[in-house]
Amino acid sequence: MATAILEASGLTKTFGTTIALGGVDLTVDAGESLAIMGASGSGKTTLLHVAAGITAPDAGRVVFHGPSGAVDVTGLGERDRTRLRREQFGFVFQSGLLIPELTAVENVALALMLTGASRAESERRGADWLAALGLAGLEERRIGQLSGGQAQRVAIARAQVTGASVIFADEPTGALDSRTSAEVMDALLQSTTGQGRTLIVVTHDAEVAARCSRTVHMRDGRVAAEVDA
Amino acid sequence: MILRISWLLARPGRAGLATILLPIVAFATVTALLLIVLGGAQEFWTFPLEEDGIIYQLSAVLALTLLVVPLSNLAAAASRLSARRRDDRLATLRLLGATPSTVTAITVIESTVLAVLGAVAGVVLYLASVPAVGLIPFRGEALGAESVLLPALAILGVVGGVAVLATVSAVLGLRRVIISPLGVRMRVDVPRPHWIRAIIAIVVVATTYVVMGAIGAVELAMIMTVLAVGFGGTLLVLNLVGPWVLKVIARRQARRAATAHRLLAARGILESPRAAWAQVSGVAMTSFMAVFAGTAVGLAQVFGVDEQTEMLFTDIRTGVIITVVASFLIVACSVGVNQAASILDRKDLSVSLSRLGMDVATMESSRRLQIMGPLRVTTIGSAVIAGIVVFPLTGAALLFAPLTLLAIAVVLAAGIGLVQLGLVATRPILERVATPA
């Protein structure tokens, strides 16, 4: 039987007069890949942000079942939520949002260094992740010297290097062509669910969603439908 | 058409009040300082030439020249901030078909309007400070408020001059910014400093040293000219060698960085040593001058001179302190404005780093290191170079007037603290940008 790693219940969030989340319940199992789809303004990115502890909901609760037990994410202060994101969660964004002045391996190592790991150890593990994602030999390249697909794989390595239990990806292939998009999704799935980790992806792309084990459709801030692969 | 659009866009943007206030505060400071220095200096033109009047006038010109570089850097930074704070609107205008020159014109107009608002505030600040400035003693007595007060025409001239400076700096500053229909970003084709700068630096410092050694028998006014040439040459060297030195130090720090904030700071400097230098270069000049003039004056007073020369040296020391304080104030404003622009430039990145779990304190530490590191290197490095150029004087000062050197160190340290305050002033912008809702 699957074990829940993230449980959200009764989530509401409004921005001014706009209802972004209107009472969302969602359970994510450990090791699954979940796609969140929906039109612009449907609340899918807000749901990802609230589930990841980036944004606090107006009401409702998010519980993360981590290695050290259950944590009420919504009950944590900003400092503890920041630590939780740093240590337990990984993030991949649409445009990578890597630091341009750092090399590829430094970008990856940075996530680990923020947890207090030494630079040498962080760079060694960063280089291992880059190699695992097919970027061996590109460790010293700056981000501007990489292609879009390569940069996105650096972002994936950065999300994984801390050993995060859950990876949140917001339109990770949104800026890529279809072939590169498929390659990046391969890399993302292999490095997450392929290693027993959990992946939550917000996407507009039905092909990306089709590769996940479950898809949640959002409409007007509510879960309109759930589809298992 | 351009004026109509500028008026339409003249509402606060999403970046908040700080991005409007910072340029206004910056230009207010620039104007107030210019008026104060000019107000103080106008009295020097009433001094008879045969009673060292020429030295007072040359010193005033030198002080104003020293302030021009940081002032224009500050104006350019304020203009870039104007462009950044409007990035969403300007990009939309481009998308709607506005030409790059129309968008540039709108930005330049905004920058000039902010400069004029700041300049008017600066005039108020100046007028409020006149009684206090009038208490500063020169030639043995207080200048007096009426002597420091400039005629209305001169004040208008300064306001106009600041507006022109802002306009020219905006045009030059915007050459580093690309406003496309997809957004506003900085140009990345920054030239790299070369080691040849170090060779040029050594040659010019050595030449200046020889010239300084040979000036003993020349007329006083001639000495001032030679000093100005030597001084200017060395400052030119500082500007040539500064970016290269920062690059070498940052590369070493990047290799050795053991923490995230140190690595980010070192790589940030390496990204553009020239930009890192430009931000603090105003301090290089004043730091150099503080040691150069301060040492000479301190020593002369220890060894004893006639009453008139004693008074002259006291006045030069007062002038040095005023120029150093003014220069650090300008650099502090410049750092504040530059940092506000930089935070907005990297807004998306800061948000993503925050989501990854990097707290604002770490970002702040990295930013502090990235500014204060070059500032310390620049201040101390320039002071050491000045010490080398007038080595016999600094050696003697160490032995006979150590308090003078200590006073110089204290003034420079206070200046560094002032710049740190400029940096701290921008923390709320970083917090607002990086902290999740």
Interface residues (C-beta under 8 A of the other chain):
Chain A: H49 A52 I54 T55 A56 E78 R79 T82 R83 L84 R85 R86 E87 F89 F91 F93 S95 L97 I99 P100 E101 L102 E106 L110 A111 M113 L114 S118 R119 G144 R158
Chain B: V188 A257 A258 T259 A260 L263 L264 R267 G268 L270 E271 D348 L349 V351 S352 L353 S354 R355 L356 G357 M358 D359 T362 T435 P436 A437
